[in-house]
Structures are given as C-alpha cells and as structure tokens.
Amino acid sequence: MPLIPKTYYIELKEAQDAVKEIIKELDKTPLDIDTLNTRVDTARDLTLKLYAKTKEMVKTAMFAEMAIVYGNRYRSNVDGLDKNLTVSENLFYNGDYKKSLEISINSLNKIEKGIYDKLLNLYNR
C-alpha cells in the first residue's frame, strides 16, 4: 500500500496504549480484578476496531488497484477515461482508497455495465 492514513496510526497508538495499561495493571499488587477486566475490555475493543479497519482498508485498496488496472485496457480508446483513471491513481497513491475505487468504478461502469460485480467476482476468487 502506498500510504497509510494518519488516522490509522492514531488508532494504532490508542490500541497499543490500552495494552500497556493492562501490563501496568498486572504489575500492581494486589491485583484489582475489576480494573483489570475494564482494561482488558478496552484493549480488546480498540484492537478489534483496528483489525476491522485494517481489513477494510486493505480490501478497498486491493479492489481500487484492480479497478484501475482493469480500466487501463480502455484508457486510450475511451474519451475521458484516461483523466478519471489518472485522478483515481492520484487518490490511490495519496491513501484515499475509497474515493479512488468510487471514481474508477463509476468511470468503468459507463463503458461496461455491471463492472462492479464483475470485479468483485474476480477479487473473491
């Protein structure tokens, strides 16, 4: 992936800090189970949130890249497609994978109806 958004690093730091809080709580004596359970719940929630975001970001980036590559076959033959795919590529390289995907799919759909489903089937293989 060419770029990971800054918001991702913020969420990563929050999850890491939550895990550190668990370690701090485990170092205390006597152990306060209620506080420890709260720390574990918080760390679990933040970690699962980060996992879901990571999975979605990677999936979107892969799908956006696939759409751009697929669109290259029409790039020189269809008016306006080159411009739209260039915009999509720039968004991709700047980490805006969702917008990149949206522009490339919308551009390709004008040429090949149902391209989203076709690419989705290729992606899921």
C-alpha atoms as a printed R data frame, in Angstrom:
    type eleno elety resid chain resno       x       y       z
1   ATOM     1    CA   MET     A     1   0.000   0.000   0.000
2   ATOM     2    CA   PRO     A     2   1.471   3.313  -0.990
3   ATOM     3    CA   LEU     A     3   0.182   5.270   2.001
4   ATOM     4    CA   ILE     A     4  -1.462   4.537   5.308
5   ATOM     5    CA   PRO     A     5  -3.704   7.368   6.549
6   ATOM     6    CA   LYS     A     6  -2.650   9.268   9.677
7   ATOM     7    CA   THR     A     7  -5.889   8.328  11.424
8   ATOM     8    CA   TYR     A     8  -4.771   4.703  11.288
9   ATOM     9    CA   TYR     A     9  -1.663   5.500  13.300
10  ATOM    10    CA   ILE     A    10  -3.753   7.319  15.893
11  ATOM    11    CA   GLU     A    11  -5.967   4.266  16.351
12  ATOM    12    CA   LEU     A    12  -2.897   2.017  16.456
13  ATOM    13    CA   LYS     A    13  -1.371   4.127  19.222
14  ATOM    14    CA   GLU     A    14  -4.619   4.024  21.202
15  ATOM    15    CA   ALA     A    15  -4.693   0.220  20.985
16  ATOM    16    CA   GLN     A    16  -1.027  -0.011  21.987
17  ATOM    17    CA   ASP     A    17  -1.600   2.317  24.939
18  ATOM    18    CA   ALA     A    18  -4.552   0.209  26.060
19  ATOM    19    CA   VAL     A    19  -2.353  -2.909  26.062
20  ATOM    20    CA   LYS     A    20   0.285  -1.040  28.072
21  ATOM    21    CA   GLU     A    21  -2.397  -0.194  30.619
22  ATOM    22    CA   ILE     A    22  -3.088  -3.907  31.033
23  ATOM    23    CA   ILE     A    23   0.595  -4.519  31.696
24  ATOM    24    CA   LYS     A    24   0.687  -1.709  34.262
25  ATOM    25    CA   GLU     A    25  -2.355  -3.167  35.990
26  ATOM    26    CA   LEU     A    26  -0.778  -6.621  36.070
27  ATOM    27    CA   ASP     A    27   2.345  -5.195  37.727
28  ATOM    28    CA   LYS     A    28   0.321  -3.834  40.630
29  ATOM    29    CA   THR     A    29  -0.101  -5.752  43.844
30  ATOM    30    CA   PRO     A    30  -2.621  -6.593  44.995
31  ATOM    31    CA   LEU     A    31  -4.394  -7.144  41.710
32  ATOM    32    CA   ASP     A    32  -7.696  -5.346  41.238
33  ATOM    33    CA   ILE     A    33  -9.681  -7.729  39.018
34  ATOM    34    CA   ASP     A    34 -12.436  -5.237  38.206
35  ATOM    35    CA   THR     A    35  -9.953  -2.648  36.969
36  ATOM    36    CA   LEU     A    36  -8.002  -5.310  35.087
37  ATOM    37    CA   ASN     A    37 -11.178  -6.533  33.392
38  ATOM    38    CA   THR     A    38 -12.003  -2.979  32.349
39  ATOM    39    CA   ARG     A    39  -8.508  -2.518  30.893
40  ATOM    40    CA   VAL     A    40  -8.745  -5.833  29.028
41  ATOM    41    CA   ASP     A    41 -12.184  -4.948  27.631
42  ATOM    42    CA   THR     A    42 -10.930  -1.574  26.441
43  ATOM    43    CA   ALA     A    43  -7.818  -3.054  24.815
44  ATOM    44    CA   ARG     A    44  -9.864  -5.798  23.153
45  ATOM    45    CA   ASP     A    45 -12.377  -3.305  21.752
46  ATOM    46    CA   LEU     A    46  -9.686  -0.989  20.401
47  ATOM    47    CA   THR     A    47  -7.732  -3.899  18.913
48  ATOM    48    CA   LEU     A    48 -10.801  -5.363  17.208
49  ATOM    49    CA   LYS     A    49 -11.681  -1.925  15.848
50  ATOM    50    CA   LEU     A    50  -8.153  -1.577  14.452
51  ATOM    51    CA   TYR     A    51  -8.314  -5.078  12.967
52  ATOM    52    CA   ALA     A    52 -11.603  -4.313  11.214
53  ATOM    53    CA   LYS     A    53 -10.256  -1.010   9.887
54  ATOM    54    CA   THR     A    54  -7.081  -2.699   8.641
55  ATOM    55    CA   LYS     A    55  -9.009  -5.445   6.895
56  ATOM    56    CA   GLU     A    56 -11.375  -2.972   5.230
57  ATOM    57    CA   MET     A    57  -8.554  -0.628   4.176
58  ATOM    58    CA   VAL     A    58  -6.536  -3.448   2.586
59  ATOM    59    CA   LYS     A    59  -9.604  -4.844   0.832
60  ATOM    60    CA   THR     A    60 -10.578  -1.420  -0.525
61  ATOM    61    CA   ALA     A    61  -7.018  -0.686  -1.672
62  ATOM    62    CA   MET     A    62  -6.733  -4.027  -3.455
63  ATOM    63    CA   PHE     A    63 -10.102  -3.552  -5.118
64  ATOM    64    CA   ALA     A    64  -9.258   0.017  -6.169
65  ATOM    65    CA   GLU     A    65  -5.969  -1.107  -7.664
66  ATOM    66    CA   MET     A    66  -7.718  -3.925  -9.524
67  ATOM    67    CA   ALA     A    67 -10.251  -1.465 -10.971
68  ATOM    68    CA   ILE     A    68  -7.507   0.885 -12.166
69  ATOM    69    CA   VAL     A    69  -5.535  -1.944 -13.768
70  ATOM    70    CA   TYR     A    70  -8.687  -3.288 -15.408
71  ATOM    71    CA   GLY     A    71  -9.524   0.188 -16.718
72  ATOM    72    CA   ASN     A    72  -6.128   0.502 -18.384
73  ATOM    73    CA   ARG     A    73  -7.371  -1.699 -21.236
74  ATOM    74    CA   TYR     A    74  -9.833   1.052 -22.221
75  ATOM    75    CA   ARG     A    75  -7.676   4.029 -21.305
76  ATOM    76    CA   SER     A    76  -6.592   5.061 -24.800
77  ATOM    77    CA   ASN     A    77  -9.873   4.185 -26.527
78  ATOM    78    CA   VAL     A    78 -12.477   5.958 -24.388
79  ATOM    79    CA   ASP     A    79 -12.750   9.731 -24.078
80  ATOM    80    CA   GLY     A    80 -12.390  10.985 -20.511
81  ATOM    81    CA   LEU     A    81 -11.400   7.646 -19.035
82  ATOM    82    CA   ASP     A    82  -7.704   8.500 -19.007
83  ATOM    83    CA   LYS     A    83  -8.414  11.633 -16.969
84  ATOM    84    CA   ASN     A    84 -10.652   9.780 -14.496
85  ATOM    85    CA   LEU     A    85  -8.193   6.916 -14.050
86  ATOM    86    CA   THR     A    86  -5.373   9.414 -13.507
87  ATOM    87    CA   VAL     A    87  -7.433  11.108 -10.783
88  ATOM    88    CA   SER     A    88  -8.172   7.680  -9.328
89  ATOM    89    CA   GLU     A    89  -4.469   6.768  -9.357
90  ATOM    90    CA   ASN     A    90  -3.533  10.009  -7.601
91  ATOM    91    CA   LEU     A    91  -6.142   9.395  -4.908
92  ATOM    92    CA   PHE     A    92  -4.850   5.840  -4.540
93  ATOM    93    CA   TYR     A    93  -1.259   6.998  -4.073
94  ATOM    94    CA   ASN     A    94  -2.432   9.574  -1.535
95  ATOM    95    CA   GLY     A    95  -4.177   6.919   0.544
96  ATOM    96    CA   ASP     A    96  -7.777   7.761  -0.342
97  ATOM    97    CA   TYR     A    97  -8.573   4.234  -1.486
98  ATOM    98    CA   LYS     A    98 -12.333   4.529  -1.090
99  ATOM    99    CA   LYS     A    99 -12.628   7.611  -3.319
100 ATOM   100    CA   SER     A   100 -10.191   6.081  -5.803
101 ATOM   101    CA   LEU     A   101 -12.352   2.988  -6.043
102 ATOM   102    CA   GLU     A   102 -15.512   5.043  -6.411
103 ATOM   103    CA   ILE     A   103 -14.145   7.110  -9.302
104 ATOM   104    CA   SER     A   104 -12.651   4.172 -11.182
105 ATOM   105    CA   ILE     A   105 -15.772   2.000 -10.812
106 ATOM   106    CA   ASN     A   106 -18.105   4.838 -11.835
107 ATOM   107    CA   SER     A   107 -15.931   5.581 -14.872
108 ATOM   108    CA   LEU     A   108 -15.735   1.947 -15.917
109 ATOM   109    CA   ASN     A   109 -19.450   1.386 -15.381
110 ATOM   110    CA   LYS     A   110 -20.171   3.847 -18.211
111 ATOM   111    CA   ILE     A   111 -18.201   1.579 -20.543
112 ATOM   112    CA   GLU     A   112 -19.038  -1.817 -19.137
113 ATOM   113    CA   LYS     A   113 -22.297  -2.063 -17.190
114 ATOM   114    CA   GLY     A   114 -22.099  -4.216 -14.066
115 ATOM   115    CA   ILE     A   115 -18.326  -3.871 -13.804
116 ATOM   116    CA   TYR     A   116 -18.514  -3.657 -10.016
117 ATOM   117    CA   ASP     A   117 -19.967  -7.163  -9.753
118 ATOM   118    CA   LYS     A   118 -17.546  -8.497 -12.350
119 ATOM   119    CA   LEU     A   119 -14.525  -7.121 -10.490
120 ATOM   120    CA   LEU     A   120 -15.952  -8.285  -7.177
121 ATOM   121    CA   ASN     A   121 -16.162 -11.827  -8.559
122 ATOM   122    CA   LEU     A   122 -12.541 -11.588  -9.741
123 ATOM   123    CA   TYR     A   123 -11.492 -10.241  -6.338
124 ATOM   124    CA   ASN     A   124 -13.216 -13.043  -4.428
125 ATOM   125    CA   ARG     A   125 -11.502 -15.840  -6.356
